[in-house]
Amino acid sequence: MRTFFFLLQLTPGWLIFSSIFLASLAAVIYLILSRKSVNRETMLWTIATAIKHDMPLPELIRAQARESWGSRKRILFEMASDLSGGASLPDVVDTYRLLIPEQGRLAIHVGSESGTLDQSLDAALEHLERRPQKIIRDFQAIFFYLGCVLTAWMGIAGFVMYWIIPKFKNIFVGFGVELPGITITLINFSDFVVNYFYLIPGVVIILLPLGAFITSLMTGGMEIPDKAYAPLDQLLHRSIFNIDWVITGPVMRLSVRLSPQRASADILRYLGVVAQANQPMLGAIDTLSQHHKAKDIRNKLHSVKERLKQGGVLWEALAAKGFLSKQKAALLHTAEVAGDLPYALKEKSQQFEKEHQHRMICFMEYTRVTAILMLCFMTGFFAISLFMPLIQLMNDLS
């Protein structure tokens, strides 16, 4: 009994400590990732500035390396050495893909092969500037908040099911009180959780990919790259990627396959740059089919390329593979005939970006409301199940 009351007093403290620890850990991880994101965008700005003003890129990278520290400093010096040794910029950014955003890598490949490197880099930087940072931060914050709340709630629920409910059951059985159906349901559920607690990790392993899949479908984000396109030059990144690959890889690839329009903004953005420079679209499609990070998108773009080689219409081919609706394909075809294709491509690309942002906001709000309602329902279920026998006992004694 003393142990029971000791744990009863100690458990809230451990829950508070765990919540604070999780919050601190998430804050540190968020700061590290935010800094890495800023560093990648800074590197893309450096490359764009060097290309636009014909400045020596290796020297600019070495200047950044002197102001950096740790592994980033070493990698920057290696990158500058490779460029000075005659390696091409597309090959270098593939080798050091952790140093620049994925958008920048794609822009460099498209721009280098179509002769529009300056314009492609500008388009990538404009896209990064338009990203709704507040929405992204809110999206991360709501999932962290729900994670902390659910962790604390599960800790309390586990304590109640393991310590309280068995004693609660024995007390009322000793009084000979017939328990209500809702209380019996809670007791049966508690007994199941206590007896089969080792199944909980398996349930989590199943629910995590499922949650990632639903989030990916609803928001159009969270796609992971093909294994050949993953940053595998560091042990930590390799380990994290291998875990992601086993758990979430298959469902992420399925979500990409079911919603290819997530890549439409990128495709139309760089097609617009190529169209502005009066370069052939086939070359841009070929480049995108080789260097997009998602394997399913590359395969679909390869099919589009083959259809174009056979004399097909680009917009119809993109619509056939799910990148465009028939209405958008018809509009782009009309813009091409009218000679206003670059403007139409740019506007449609930004429209896809806004649709993506809208889906993120809606999904975030629906997730918040659903999680809160579920917590309210489960808390009410626990409270009613535990108090109904007490009310029944008081009525019997009165």
N, C-alpha and C positions, 0 to 999 in steps of 0.2 A: 504493500500500500504506500509506503514512503517513497519507494521508487516511482510509483505511478504519479504521485503529486510532484515529485522532483522533476520528472519528465514533462508534466503538465506546465510547470513554471518555466522550464528550460526551453521548451519547444518554440514559444513565440519569439524568444531571443534569437534562437537559431534561424527562424524564418526571416526576422529583420536583418540579421547578419548576412544571410544568403542573398536577400534582395539587394542589400547595399553592395555586396561583392559583385553580383551580376551587373548592377548598374555601373559600377566602377570599371569592370572589365569591358563592358560594351562601350563605355565612353572612351577608353584607351584605344580599343580596336577602331572605333569610328574616327578618332583623331589621326591614327596611323593611316587608315584608308583614305581619309580626306587629304592628308598631306601627299600621299602617293598620287592621288588624282590631280592635285594642283601641279605636282612635278611633271606628270605626263603631259598636261596641257602646256606647261611652260616649254617643254622640249619641242612640242609641235609648233609653238610660236617661234622658237629659235630656228627651226628648219624652214618655216615659211618666210621669215625675215631674210635668212641667208639666200634663199632661192630668188626672192623678189628683188633684192638689192645687190645680187651677185657678190655676196660676201663669202669668205672661206669658212665653210661649215665646220670642218675639223677644229679650227681654232676657237670658234664660238663654243663648241662642245667642251673643249679643254678648259675654257674659261668657266663654264658651269661646273666642271669636275673639281676645279680648285676651290669652289665655294661649297662643295658637297662633302659628305663624310660617309664612312662605312662602305658597304658593298656598292652603293650607288656611285660613289667616287671612282672605284675600280672599274665598274662596268662602263662608265662614261669615257674614261681614258681608253679602254679597249675599243669602244665604238669609234672614237676619234682616230685611233690607230688604223682600224680597218678602212675607214674612209680615206685616210691619207695613203694607204697602201693600194688604192685603186678599186676597192669594192664598190659596187653600185649602191645607190641609196635604197632601192627596193629590197635588195638582198640584206642590207644592214638592218633595216627596220624589221625584217622577218626574223633575223637573228636576235635582235634586242627588242622584241615586241613588248616587253614589260615597261619600256621607257616612254612609249607614246600611246595615246588612245587608239582603240581599234579603228575608229573613224579616220584617224590620221594615216594609219597603215593602208587602209583601203584607198584613200585619196592619193597617196603616193604611188601606188601601183597603177591606178587608173590614169593619173596625170602623167606618169612617166611613159606609159605605153601609147597614150593618145596625144602627147605633146601639149598637154594642158596642166602641167604640174602646178604652176602658180595659181590658176583659177580653181583647181581641185582643192588645194590646200585652203584657199579662202573660203570655199563652200563648206569644208569640214569645220573650220574655225567658227564660221557663222552659225553652224548647227550647234556646236558646243556652247556658244554664247546664248543661244535661244533655249537651251535646256532649262526647264523649270526647277531650279535647285531647291526652292521651298517645297515643291511637291515631292521631290525625291527625299528630302530630309523628313517630311511628315510621314511619308510611306515607311521609311526606316523606323521612325520613332513609334508609330502605332504598333508595328509588329514587335518591337522591343517591349513596349508597355504591356501589350497583351501577353507576351511571353513571361514577363515578371509576374503579372497578376495570376496567370494560370499556374505558374510554378508554385507561388505561395498558396493558392487555393488547393492545388493537388497535395501539397505538404500537409495542410490542415485536414483535408478530407482523408488522407491516408492515416493520419494520427487518430482521427475519430473512428475510422473503420477498424483499426487495429487494436486500440485501447478501450474506446468508449463503448462501442456497439456490443461486443461480447458480454461485458459486464451489465450493460443495459438489458440485454436479452435475459441473462440469468436472474436479474432482479424481478422482472415481470413474470418470468416463468415460476419463480418462487412464490409470488403472490397469487398465482393461478389466474392471471388476467389474460383474456383472449386478445391478442394483438390485432390491430387493424391491418387490412390488406396492404396498405402503402408502407407500413412499418415492416411487415414481413418481406416485402419486395426489397427494401433497403438492407435488411439483415441478410437476405440471400445474396444480394449484390456484394455486400461487405465480405461475406464468407468466400465468395468466388474470388474476389480480388486478393484476399489474404492467402488463400490456398494456391492460387495460380499467379502470384506476383511476378514470377520469372518470365511470364509472357508479355509483361509491359514493354521491355525493350523491343520485342518483335513488333508490337503494335505501333510503337514510335517509328520504327524503321519503315513500316508500311505507310503511316500517315504523313511522314515528312515528304517523300516523293509525290504522294497524292496532293498534298497542299501546294508543293512547288508546281505541279502540273496545272492545277486549277488557277493558281496565280499567273502562271505563264500564259494560259489561254485567255484569261480575263484582261490582262494588262498588255499582252504582246511583248513582254520583257522576259528576263531571266533565261535567255537561251544560252547554253554553254557551247563552246566551239568543238569542232571535230578534234579528235585526239592529236592528229598531226599538226593542228593549229594552236595547240595549247602551249603556254609558257612553261617549259620543262627544264629550264636551265638552273633552277635552284631547288634544293631538297625540300624545303618547306612547301613551295608552290606545287612540286611534284606530288607530295604526299596528300595535300588538300585536294588537288585535282583528281587523284586516283580514287579518293573517297567519294567525291562528287560524281565521278564517272560511274562507279558501281551502283550508287544509290539513286541518283537523279538523272544520270545520263540517258537511259532508255525513255523515260517519260518526257524529258525535255526534247529529245529528238522527235518524239511523237507529236508534241505540241507545235513544234516548228513545221512538221509535215501537215498538220491540220490547219494552221493559220499562217500561210506564207506571206500574207500582206504585212507582217511585221518587218519584212525586208524591203517593202515597196518604197518607203521614204528614201532609203539609201540608194536604191537603184535609180529612181527618178532624179534624185539630186545630181548624180554624176552623169546621167544621160543628158541632163540639162546643160551641164558644163561642156560636154562634148558637142552638143548641138549648137551651143553658142559659138564654138570655135569651128563650126562646119566640118567636123571630123566624122568619119563613118561610125554609126551606132554599133555595127557588128563587132568592132574592135573593143568597145567598152563592155559589151555583153560578154565577150570572150574573157576579158580581164576579170570581170566580176565573177564569172563562173569558175575561175581558177583560185581566186583569193578571198572570197567571202568566207567568214569563219564557220558557218553552219553547213554541214555536209549536204543536207537535204536541199538547202537553197542553191548550193553549187550545182547539184544534179538537175534541179528544175531549170536553172539558167543555161546549163549545157543543152537541155532539150530545146529551149528557146533559140539558142544559137544554131542548132541543127535545122530548125524550122526556117530560120532566116536564110540559111545557105540554100535551102530549097525554094526560095522565092516567096516565103510567107511574109505577112505584115507583122511588124514588131509588136504593135499594141494588141493585136489579136492573139499573138503567141503568148504575151505576158498575161492576158486575160485567161487564156486556156490553162495556164499553170497556176492560176489563183492569185497572181500578184495585183491584178486590177479587176474591177467590176466591168461589165460590158458597157455601162454608161461612161465610166472614166476612160475606157479604151476608145470609145467613139468620140469623146471630147478631144482627146489627144490627137486622134487621127484628123479631126476637123482643124485643130490648131496647126498641125503639120501642113495641111493643104493651104491654110491661110497665111503661112509663113510666120507664125507667132509661137512656134514650138518651144523655144527656150523659156519664155515667160510662163507658158502653160505648165511645163515640167517643174519649174521652180515652185509655182503656186500649189500644184498637186502634192509635191513633196512636203511642203509645209502643212498642207491639209492633213496628210497622214500623220505628221508629228502631233498636230493638235488633237486628232482623234485618239492617238495613243495616250496623250496627257489626260484627256477626258475619261478614258477607260480606267486609268490609274486612280483618278480622283473618285470615280464611282465605286470601284472595287474597294478602295480604302474605306469609304464610308459604310458600304454594305458589310465589310468585314468587321469594322468597329461595332456596329449595331448588333450584328449576329452574335459576336463573341460576348457582348454585354448581356444580351437576352439569354444566352445559354448559361452564363454564370448566375444570372438571376433565377433561372428555372432550377438549376441544380442546387443552389442555396436554399430556395424555397422547398424543394423536395426533401432536402436533409432536415430543415427546420420542422416541416409538417410531420415528417415521419417520426421524428424524435419527440415531438410535443403531443401528438394525438393520443398515445397511450397514457400520458400524464393526465390529460383532460378527461379521458375515459375513466381512469382510476379515481380522480376526484369526484366525478359524477357518481360512481358506484359507492364511494364512501359517504357521500352527503345524503 
